[in-house]
Amino acid sequence: MIFFPYRDDNPTGSFPLVNWLFILANIWVFFAYQLPLGPAEQKSYFANFGFIPAAFYGQFAQDNLGAVAWEWGSVVTSMFSHGGFLHLFGNMLFLYLYGDNLEDAMGKVRYFLFYLLCGFFAAIAQSLIDPTSEIPMVGASGAISGVIAGYLLLYPRANIRIFYWVFLFVGTLYLPAYLVLGLWVFEQVIALPESMKQAGGVAIAAHLGGFAAGLLFTPFLRKPGVRLFQDGRTRSFTRQSRGLR
């Protein structure tokens, strides 16, 4: 079975410049700097530009300003680095789908700050699982989890077009955002206990930390007059489908 969200019915009033800059920056870093690296060089890249909890908290025992600045910088560089093509594609798809509306609702400067703040709190949430961990964390999913939270608060009844393939049936279906993204949140909560037992893998705590930050900051960073819990524009659960022959 395949369920693949690929667009929504939520138009924007301005070109989402900041959101596209985030998307292009992530793609550029991956293809220009990460993809050409061999396995040993990749390991070195993640050690330098990933977020490492032990190194981040170790800075507070140092008086070297350069080292301190590097560790704070790693919070940002980790947001623009990815573990592979599928990791990058999945994150950029979600950012493309939901980030444009959030930028429209907040404005470009506030959205820029919102994205980085959510990414920061996501990294801190993951680090609290094991502050002594030396495993690098990379990926934009923590910041994007904040974007998902903001979208849910503002547009819970917006419809997401889903491509589905279930056995011999394939088609598209409009589902409300509260169902599509609510299911994503539920999956994160269910996966958290197992994730906490693993030394590596998917940083579920980062997802939930970014999501919590998005819930916190969205009401304060939205433009005046932008309402929470807005109504949808089209009817949910409409579909186009056909059987395969």
N, C-alpha and C positions, 0 to 999 in steps of 0.2 A: 504493500500500500504506500502511496506517495501523496502527501499533502504539502503544497508549495505556495505560499503567499507571494504575489508578484505586483499587486498595485492596490490602491485604495480609491475611494470616491470623494476624497477630501481635497478640493482645490486650494491653491495658495494665492495670495494677492500680490506677491512679489517674488522675484527670482531668488532661490535659496543659495546665495553665493557662499556663505560660510559653510553650509552643509556640503556643498560640492567641493569646497577647498579641503574639508576633512576627508572626504572620500578619495580625492585625487592624491592627497598627501599620503594616505595609507597605501594606495596602489603604487605610488612612486617609490616609497621606501622599500616595499616588498620586491618589486621588480628591478629596481636600480641597485639596491644594496644587499638584499637577502638572497634572492634567487641565484646570483652568480657564485655564492659561497659554497665551498665543500663542507662535509660534515664537521671537521675540526674547526673550520672558520665560523660555521654557524654556532657552534658551542661557545666560541669566544665572543661572537656578536651578542648572544643572549646574556652572557656573563657581564658584558659591558653596558648594554642598553636595556636589558630587562630589569624589572623591579624585583630586588632580592631583599626579603624582610630582614635577614640578619645584618646585611650591609646597611640598610636604611636606618635601623635602630642603633647600629654601631657608631653612626656618625655623631651621636650625642656625647660620646666619650672622647671625641677628637677636637682639636683646636685648629685644624687645617681647613680654612675656608673653602679652598678648592675642592677638597674631598666632600665637604658638606654640600656645596653647590651641585656637585656631580650626582650625589644621591637624590637630591630633590629633583634634579633634571631627569633622572631615570624614571620617575613617576610618569613624566610626559612622554619620554621616548618609548617606554613600554606600551603606551596606548597606540602607538603608530607602528608597532612591530607585530608580526604574526607567525604562528607555528607552521603554516603551510597554506597552500592555495585554497583548500576548502574552508579553513579557518577564516581567511581573508574574505572569501566570497560570501559566506554566511553573514559575517558582520556587516559588510558593505551593503548587502541586500536589505537588512533591517534598517540601517542608517538611511539608505535611499528612500525606503518606504515611509518612515515616520519622522525623520529629522527635518524635512522641508516644512511640514506643518508646525513643528515646534519652533523653528526659526521664525516663521511667519507670526506666531503668537507672542514671541518674546522680543523680536528685533535682533539684529545681527550681533551687536556687542553683548547683550545679555545672554543670547544663545551660546556664543563663544565661551563665556565664563561658565555657564551652566554645564556645558559638555565637559570642560576640564575639571570642574568641581566634582561632578559625578564620577569621573575617572579616578580622581584622587581618593574619594571616599571608598570607592570600590577596592582600590589597592590596599588601603588601610584595613578594610573589613577582612580581606583575604589574609593579610599579614597577621591579624590577631589570632587566627587559627593556630599558627606556629611562628612566633616572632623570631625564632632561631633558625628558621628554614633558609637554606642556601640555594633553593630551587628558583630560577628566574621565572617571573610571571610576565607574559606578554599578551597583547591583544586589546582590541577596542571594545570588547563586549561589556566591560564594566560601565564605561561611559554610555554605551548604547542602551544598556539596561536602564539608565536614568532617563534616556530619551523615551523608552517604552513607557516608563512610569508617567512621564509628562503627557504623552499621547493619551494614555488611559484616563488621566484626570480631566483632560480637556475634551477629548473626542471619544468617549466610550461607546457611542452608538454609530460612529463612522463605520462603513462597511469595507472589509478587506476582501479582495478577489482572490480566491484560492483555486489553484489548479489541483485536481485530484485524479488519481488513478487507482481504482480499487478492483482488483481482479480483471474482469473484462470491460469495466466501465471507466470512461475517462471524460472529463468535462471541467467546467469551472463553476464556482459557487460563491455568492456574496455572503460572508459571515460578519457579524458585528465585532468590533474591536474588543469589546469586553470579553467575548468568548475566545477569540483567537489568542489575544495577549494574556487573558486570564489563565488559559490553559498553560501557556509558557511559564507564568509565575508558579502555578501549581507544580509543574514539572521540576522547577528549581528547588522548591521547598522539599519535595519528596526526595530529590537527589542529594540534598545537603548532608545528611548523616553519613552516607557512604563516601561522599567526597571528602569529608573531614578525616576519614580513616586512611586515605591515600596520600602518598608523598607527592604525587604529581597529578596530571590529568586536568580535567576541566575545573576551572576556579569558580565553583558554584557560589562560595561566599562573596566573591567579588561581584557576581551578578546581582545577588540580593543586596549587597551594600550599595551598589550603584543605583539599584531600583529604589531603595529607601531614600537615598539622597535626592533622586528625582521627585519622589513624593513630597519631600520637604521643601525643595527649592522652587518647584513649579509655581505654586500660588504666589510667591513673592517676586518672581522674575517675569511673569507674564505681563504684557502691556495692560495699561488701564483700559477697562472696558471689555477685555477678553474674558468670557465666562468659563467657569469650570462646568464639566458634565453637559456639554452641548449636545443638541439633538442630531440625529443622522440626516443625511440628504437623500438617501435612496432606501428602498425596501430590502430588508435582510432576507436571506435564504432563497433568493432567486438564483436560478441555475440554467446552464446550458450543458447538456450531456448527450452522449451517444454510446452505444455498445460497439466494441471492436469486432470486426468480422474477419 
